[in-house]
Amino acid sequence: MTDKQRLIITIAQRIFDQKGFQNTSILDIVKECKMSKATFYKHFETKESFICEIINYYDEKFLEIIHSII
């Protein structure tokens, strides 16, 4: 995952916290990221792949926490 992808995910999470997952659109995310939809889709092929990347990102974070505890 690139730094830009991590930044997009972090910003998206902040919007999800404010508006809820169901009420957040890609347009909301790209506006907050100050990028075009085309740029967003260069980093994530589809909305579904974006969601999968979010899940993978937080899975990795969770595993890091577990390993630090062990």
Phi and psi restraints in degrees (range 20) as a CNS / XPLOR table:
assign (resid 1 and name C) (resid 2 and name N)
       (resid 2 and name CA) (resid 2 and name C) 1.0 -84.6 20.0 2
assign (resid 2 and name N) (resid 2 and name CA)
       (resid 2 and name C) (resid 3 and name N) 1.0 164.9 20.0 2
assign (resid 2 and name C) (resid 3 and name N)
       (resid 3 and name CA) (resid 3 and name C) 1.0 -61.6 20.0 2
assign (resid 3 and name N) (resid 3 and name CA)
       (resid 3 and name C) (resid 4 and name N) 1.0 -38.6 20.0 2
assign (resid 3 and name C) (resid 4 and name N)
       (resid 4 and name CA) (resid 4 and name C) 1.0 -63.4 20.0 2
assign (resid 4 and name N) (resid 4 and name CA)
       (resid 4 and name C) (resid 5 and name N) 1.0 -41.6 20.0 2
assign (resid 4 and name C) (resid 5 and name N)
       (resid 5 and name CA) (resid 5 and name C) 1.0 -63.3 20.0 2
assign (resid 5 and name N) (resid 5 and name CA)
       (resid 5 and name C) (resid 6 and name N) 1.0 -42.1 20.0 2
assign (resid 5 and name C) (resid 6 and name N)
       (resid 6 and name CA) (resid 6 and name C) 1.0 -61.1 20.0 2
assign (resid 6 and name N) (resid 6 and name CA)
       (resid 6 and name C) (resid 7 and name N) 1.0 -41.5 20.0 2
assign (resid 6 and name C) (resid 7 and name N)
       (resid 7 and name CA) (resid 7 and name C) 1.0 -62.8 20.0 2
assign (resid 7 and name N) (resid 7 and name CA)
       (resid 7 and name C) (resid 8 and name N) 1.0 -45.2 20.0 2
assign (resid 7 and name C) (resid 8 and name N)
       (resid 8 and name CA) (resid 8 and name C) 1.0 -60.3 20.0 2
assign (resid 8 and name N) (resid 8 and name CA)
       (resid 8 and name C) (resid 9 and name N) 1.0 -44.0 20.0 2
assign (resid 8 and name C) (resid 9 and name N)
       (resid 9 and name CA) (resid 9 and name C) 1.0 -63.6 20.0 2
assign (resid 9 and name N) (resid 9 and name CA)
       (resid 9 and name C) (resid 10 and name N) 1.0 -41.9 20.0 2
assign (resid 9 and name C) (resid 10 and name N)
       (resid 10 and name CA) (resid 10 and name C) 1.0 -62.4 20.0 2
assign (resid 10 and name N) (resid 10 and name CA)
       (resid 10 and name C) (resid 11 and name N) 1.0 -44.4 20.0 2
assign (resid 10 and name C) (resid 11 and name N)
       (resid 11 and name CA) (resid 11 and name C) 1.0 -65.8 20.0 2
assign (resid 11 and name N) (resid 11 and name CA)
       (resid 11 and name C) (resid 12 and name N) 1.0 -42.4 20.0 2
assign (resid 11 and name C) (resid 12 and name N)
       (resid 12 and name CA) (resid 12 and name C) 1.0 -60.3 20.0 2
assign (resid 12 and name N) (resid 12 and name CA)
       (resid 12 and name C) (resid 13 and name N) 1.0 -41.3 20.0 2
assign (resid 12 and name C) (resid 13 and name N)
       (resid 13 and name CA) (resid 13 and name C) 1.0 -60.7 20.0 2
assign (resid 13 and name N) (resid 13 and name CA)
       (resid 13 and name C) (resid 14 and name N) 1.0 -40.3 20.0 2
assign (resid 13 and name C) (resid 14 and name N)
       (resid 14 and name CA) (resid 14 and name C) 1.0 -62.3 20.0 2
assign (resid 14 and name N) (resid 14 and name CA)
       (resid 14 and name C) (resid 15 and name N) 1.0 -40.9 20.0 2
assign (resid 14 and name C) (resid 15 and name N)
       (resid 15 and name CA) (resid 15 and name C) 1.0 -69.2 20.0 2
assign (resid 15 and name N) (resid 15 and name CA)
       (resid 15 and name C) (resid 16 and name N) 1.0 -40.8 20.0 2
assign (resid 15 and name C) (resid 16 and name N)
       (resid 16 and name CA) (resid 16 and name C) 1.0 -57.7 20.0 2
assign (resid 16 and name N) (resid 16 and name CA)
       (resid 16 and name C) (resid 17 and name N) 1.0 -40.8 20.0 2
assign (resid 16 and name C) (resid 17 and name N)
       (resid 17 and name CA) (resid 17 and name C) 1.0 -63.3 20.0 2
assign (resid 17 and name N) (resid 17 and name CA)
       (resid 17 and name C) (resid 18 and name N) 1.0 -35.6 20.0 2
assign (resid 17 and name C) (resid 18 and name N)
       (resid 18 and name CA) (resid 18 and name C) 1.0 -79.9 20.0 2
assign (resid 18 and name N) (resid 18 and name CA)
       (resid 18 and name C) (resid 19 and name N) 1.0 -46.8 20.0 2
assign (resid 18 and name C) (resid 19 and name N)
       (resid 19 and name CA) (resid 19 and name C) 1.0 -106.6 20.0 2
assign (resid 19 and name N) (resid 19 and name CA)
       (resid 19 and name C) (resid 20 and name N) 1.0 -14.7 20.0 2
assign (resid 19 and name C) (resid 20 and name N)
       (resid 20 and name CA) (resid 20 and name C) 1.0 89.5 20.0 2
assign (resid 20 and name N) (resid 20 and name CA)
       (resid 20 and name C) (resid 21 and name N) 1.0 152.1 20.0 2
assign (resid 20 and name C) (resid 21 and name N)
       (resid 21 and name CA) (resid 21 and name C) 1.0 -62.6 20.0 2
assign (resid 21 and name N) (resid 21 and name CA)
       (resid 21 and name C) (resid 22 and name N) 1.0 -46.6 20.0 2
assign (resid 21 and name C) (resid 22 and name N)
       (resid 22 and name CA) (resid 22 and name C) 1.0 -64.4 20.0 2
assign (resid 22 and name N) (resid 22 and name CA)
       (resid 22 and name C) (resid 23 and name N) 1.0 -29.7 20.0 2
assign (resid 22 and name C) (resid 23 and name N)
       (resid 23 and name CA) (resid 23 and name C) 1.0 -94.7 20.0 2
assign (resid 23 and name N) (resid 23 and name CA)
       (resid 23 and name C) (resid 24 and name N) 1.0 4.9 20.0 2
assign (resid 23 and name C) (resid 24 and name N)
       (resid 24 and name CA) (resid 24 and name C) 1.0 -102.3 20.0 2
assign (resid 24 and name N) (resid 24 and name CA)
       (resid 24 and name C) (resid 25 and name N) 1.0 128.4 20.0 2
assign (resid 24 and name C) (resid 25 and name N)
       (resid 25 and name CA) (resid 25 and name C) 1.0 -106.3 20.0 2
assign (resid 25 and name N) (resid 25 and name CA)
       (resid 25 and name C) (resid 26 and name N) 1.0 165.1 20.0 2
assign (resid 25 and name C) (resid 26 and name N)
       (resid 26 and name CA) (resid 26 and name C) 1.0 -59.9 20.0 2
assign (resid 26 and name N) (resid 26 and name CA)
       (resid 26 and name C) (resid 27 and name N) 1.0 -36.9 20.0 2
assign (resid 26 and name C) (resid 27 and name N)
       (resid 27 and name CA) (resid 27 and name C) 1.0 -59.4 20.0 2
assign (resid 27 and name N) (resid 27 and name CA)
       (resid 27 and name C) (resid 28 and name N) 1.0 -41.4 20.0 2
assign (resid 27 and name C) (resid 28 and name N)
       (resid 28 and name CA) (resid 28 and name C) 1.0 -58.5 20.0 2
assign (resid 28 and name N) (resid 28 and name CA)
       (resid 28 and name C) (resid 29 and name N) 1.0 -43.4 20.0 2
assign (resid 28 and name C) (resid 29 and name N)
       (resid 29 and name CA) (resid 29 and name C) 1.0 -67.9 20.0 2
assign (resid 29 and name N) (resid 29 and name CA)
       (resid 29 and name C) (resid 30 and name N) 1.0 -46.7 20.0 2
assign (resid 29 and name C) (resid 30 and name N)
       (resid 30 and name CA) (resid 30 and name C) 1.0 -67.4 20.0 2
assign (resid 30 and name N) (resid 30 and name CA)
       (resid 30 and name C) (resid 31 and name N) 1.0 -33.2 20.0 2
assign (resid 30 and name C) (resid 31 and name N)
       (resid 31 and name CA) (resid 31 and name C) 1.0 -62.4 20.0 2
assign (resid 31 and name N) (resid 31 and name CA)
       (resid 31 and name C) (resid 32 and name N) 1.0 -46.3 20.0 2
assign (resid 31 and name C) (resid 32 and name N)
       (resid 32 and name CA) (resid 32 and name C) 1.0 -66.9 20.0 2
assign (resid 32 and name N) (resid 32 and name CA)
       (resid 32 and name C) (resid 33 and name N) 1.0 -33.7 20.0 2
assign (resid 32 and name C) (resid 33 and name N)
       (resid 33 and name CA) (resid 33 and name C) 1.0 -79.0 20.0 2
assign (resid 33 and name N) (resid 33 and name CA)
       (resid 33 and name C) (resid 34 and name N) 1.0 -10.3 20.0 2
assign (resid 33 and name C) (resid 34 and name N)
       (resid 34 and name CA) (resid 34 and name C) 1.0 57.8 20.0 2
assign (resid 34 and name N) (resid 34 and name CA)
       (resid 34 and name C) (resid 35 and name N) 1.0 51.0 20.0 2
assign (resid 34 and name C) (resid 35 and name N)
       (resid 35 and name CA) (resid 35 and name C) 1.0 -141.1 20.0 2
assign (resid 35 and name N) (resid 35 and name CA)
       (resid 35 and name C) (resid 36 and name N) 1.0 166.8 20.0 2
assign (resid 35 and name C) (resid 36 and name N)
       (resid 36 and name CA) (resid 36 and name C) 1.0 -85.6 20.0 2
assign (resid 36 and name N) (resid 36 and name CA)
       (resid 36 and name C) (resid 37 and name N) 1.0 163.7 20.0 2
assign (resid 36 and name C) (resid 37 and name N)
       (resid 37 and name CA) (resid 37 and name C) 1.0 -61.9 20.0 2
assign (resid 37 and name N) (resid 37 and name CA)
       (resid 37 and name C) (resid 38 and name N) 1.0 -36.7 20.0 2
assign (resid 37 and name C) (resid 38 and name N)
       (resid 38 and name CA) (resid 38 and name C) 1.0 -59.6 20.0 2
assign (resid 38 and name N) (resid 38 and name CA)
       (resid 38 and name C) (resid 39 and name N) 1.0 -42.1 20.0 2
assign (resid 38 and name C) (resid 39 and name N)
       (resid 39 and name CA) (resid 39 and name C) 1.0 -65.2 20.0 2
assign (resid 39 and name N) (resid 39 and name CA)
       (resid 39 and name C) (resid 40 and name N) 1.0 -43.4 20.0 2
assign (resid 39 and name C) (resid 40 and name N)
       (resid 40 and name CA) (resid 40 and name C) 1.0 -55.2 20.0 2
assign (resid 40 and name N) (resid 40 and name CA)
       (resid 40 and name C) (resid 41 and name N) 1.0 -47.5 20.0 2
assign (resid 40 and name C) (resid 41 and name N)
       (resid 41 and name CA) (resid 41 and name C) 1.0 -74.4 20.0 2
assign (resid 41 and name N) (resid 41 and name CA)
       (resid 41 and name C) (resid 42 and name N) 1.0 -8.7 20.0 2
assign (resid 41 and name C) (resid 42 and name N)
       (resid 42 and name CA) (resid 42 and name C) 1.0 -73.9 20.0 2
assign (resid 42 and name N) (resid 42 and name CA)
       (resid 42 and name C) (resid 43 and name N) 1.0 -29.0 20.0 2
assign (resid 42 and name C) (resid 43 and name N)
       (resid 43 and name CA) (resid 43 and name C) 1.0 -91.1 20.0 2
assign (resid 43 and name N) (resid 43 and name CA)
       (resid 43 and name C) (resid 44 and name N) 1.0 -30.4 20.0 2
assign (resid 43 and name C) (resid 44 and name N)
       (resid 44 and name CA) (resid 44 and name C) 1.0 -135.9 20.0 2
assign (resid 44 and name N) (resid 44 and name CA)
       (resid 44 and name C) (resid 45 and name N) 1.0 118.7 20.0 2
assign (resid 44 and name C) (resid 45 and name N)
       (resid 45 and name CA) (resid 45 and name C) 1.0 -61.3 20.0 2
assign (resid 45 and name N) (resid 45 and name CA)
       (resid 45 and name C) (resid 46 and name N) 1.0 -39.3 20.0 2
assign (resid 45 and name C) (resid 46 and name N)
       (resid 46 and name CA) (resid 46 and name C) 1.0 -142.0 20.0 2
assign (resid 46 and name N) (resid 46 and name CA)
       (resid 46 and name C) (resid 47 and name N) 1.0 168.5 20.0 2
assign (resid 46 and name C) (resid 47 and name N)
       (resid 47 and name CA) (resid 47 and name C) 1.0 -62.5 20.0 2
assign (resid 47 and name N) (resid 47 and name CA)
       (resid 47 and name C) (resid 48 and name N) 1.0 -37.8 20.0 2
assign (resid 47 and name C) (resid 48 and name N)
       (resid 48 and name CA) (resid 48 and name C) 1.0 -64.7 20.0 2
assign (resid 48 and name N) (resid 48 and name CA)
       (resid 48 and name C) (resid 49 and name N) 1.0 -41.1 20.0 2
assign (resid 48 and name C) (resid 49 and name N)
       (resid 49 and name CA) (resid 49 and name C) 1.0 -67.3 20.0 2
assign (resid 49 and name N) (resid 49 and name CA)
       (resid 49 and name C) (resid 50 and name N) 1.0 -32.1 20.0 2
assign (resid 49 and name C) (resid 50 and name N)
       (resid 50 and name CA) (resid 50 and name C) 1.0 -62.1 20.0 2
assign (resid 50 and name N) (resid 50 and name CA)
       (resid 50 and name C) (resid 51 and name N) 1.0 -46.9 20.0 2
assign (resid 50 and name C) (resid 51 and name N)
       (resid 51 and name CA) (resid 51 and name C) 1.0 -61.6 20.0 2
assign (resid 51 and name N) (resid 51 and name CA)
       (resid 51 and name C) (resid 52 and name N) 1.0 -42.0 20.0 2
assign (resid 51 and name C) (resid 52 and name N)
       (resid 52 and name CA) (resid 52 and name C) 1.0 -61.9 20.0 2
assign (resid 52 and name N) (resid 52 and name CA)
       (resid 52 and name C) (resid 53 and name N) 1.0 -40.5 20.0 2
assign (resid 52 and name C) (resid 53 and name N)
       (resid 53 and name CA) (resid 53 and name C) 1.0 -65.1 20.0 2
assign (resid 53 and name N) (resid 53 and name CA)
       (resid 53 and name C) (resid 54 and name N) 1.0 -38.1 20.0 2
assign (resid 53 and name C) (resid 54 and name N)
       (resid 54 and name CA) (resid 54 and name C) 1.0 -61.4 20.0 2
assign (resid 54 and name N) (resid 54 and name CA)
       (resid 54 and name C) (resid 55 and name N) 1.0 -46.2 20.0 2
assign (resid 54 and name C) (resid 55 and name N)
       (resid 55 and name CA) (resid 55 and name C) 1.0 -61.9 20.0 2
assign (resid 55 and name N) (resid 55 and name CA)
       (resid 55 and name C) (resid 56 and name N) 1.0 -45.2 20.0 2
assign (resid 55 and name C) (resid 56 and name N)
       (resid 56 and name CA) (resid 56 and name C) 1.0 -62.1 20.0 2
assign (resid 56 and name N) (resid 56 and name CA)
       (resid 56 and name C) (resid 57 and name N) 1.0 -41.2 20.0 2
assign (resid 56 and name C) (resid 57 and name N)
       (resid 57 and name CA) (resid 57 and name C) 1.0 -59.7 20.0 2
assign (resid 57 and name N) (resid 57 and name CA)
       (resid 57 and name C) (resid 58 and name N) 1.0 -48.3 20.0 2
assign (resid 57 and name C) (resid 58 and name N)
       (resid 58 and name CA) (resid 58 and name C) 1.0 -74.6 20.0 2
assign (resid 58 and name N) (resid 58 and name CA)
       (resid 58 and name C) (resid 59 and name N) 1.0 -27.2 20.0 2
assign (resid 58 and name C) (resid 59 and name N)
       (resid 59 and name CA) (resid 59 and name C) 1.0 -62.2 20.0 2
assign (resid 59 and name N) (resid 59 and name CA)
       (resid 59 and name C) (resid 60 and name N) 1.0 -45.0 20.0 2
assign (resid 59 and name C) (resid 60 and name N)
       (resid 60 and name CA) (resid 60 and name C) 1.0 -63.3 20.0 2
assign (resid 60 and name N) (resid 60 and name CA)
       (resid 60 and name C) (resid 61 and name N) 1.0 -42.6 20.0 2
assign (resid 60 and name C) (resid 61 and name N)
       (resid 61 and name CA) (resid 61 and name C) 1.0 -60.4 20.0 2
assign (resid 61 and name N) (resid 61 and name CA)
       (resid 61 and name C) (resid 62 and name N) 1.0 -44.1 20.0 2
assign (resid 61 and name C) (resid 62 and name N)
       (resid 62 and name CA) (resid 62 and name C) 1.0 -61.3 20.0 2
assign (resid 62 and name N) (resid 62 and name CA)
       (resid 62 and name C) (resid 63 and name N) 1.0 -44.2 20.0 2
assign (resid 62 and name C) (resid 63 and name N)
       (resid 63 and name CA) (resid 63 and name C) 1.0 -64.1 20.0 2
assign (resid 63 and name N) (resid 63 and name CA)
       (resid 63 and name C) (resid 64 and name N) 1.0 -37.1 20.0 2
assign (resid 63 and name C) (resid 64 and name N)
       (resid 64 and name CA) (resid 64 and name C) 1.0 -60.8 20.0 2
assign (resid 64 and name N) (resid 64 and name CA)
       (resid 64 and name C) (resid 65 and name N) 1.0 -42.0 20.0 2
assign (resid 64 and name C) (resid 65 and name N)
       (resid 65 and name CA) (resid 65 and name C) 1.0 -64.7 20.0 2
assign (resid 65 and name N) (resid 65 and name CA)
       (resid 65 and name C) (resid 66 and name N) 1.0 -45.4 20.0 2
assign (resid 65 and name C) (resid 66 and name N)
       (resid 66 and name CA) (resid 66 and name C) 1.0 -60.0 20.0 2
assign (resid 66 and name N) (resid 66 and name CA)
       (resid 66 and name C) (resid 67 and name N) 1.0 -45.1 20.0 2
assign (resid 66 and name C) (resid 67 and name N)
       (resid 67 and name CA) (resid 67 and name C) 1.0 -65.2 20.0 2
assign (resid 67 and name N) (resid 67 and name CA)
       (resid 67 and name C) (resid 68 and name N) 1.0 -35.1 20.0 2
assign (resid 67 and name C) (resid 68 and name N)
       (resid 68 and name CA) (resid 68 and name C) 1.0 -69.6 20.0 2
assign (resid 68 and name N) (resid 68 and name CA)
       (resid 68 and name C) (resid 69 and name N) 1.0 -30.2 20.0 2
assign (resid 68 and name C) (resid 69 and name N)
       (resid 69 and name CA) (resid 69 and name C) 1.0 -72.8 20.0 2
assign (resid 69 and name N) (resid 69 and name CA)
       (resid 69 and name C) (resid 70 and name N) 1.0 -41.1 20.0 2
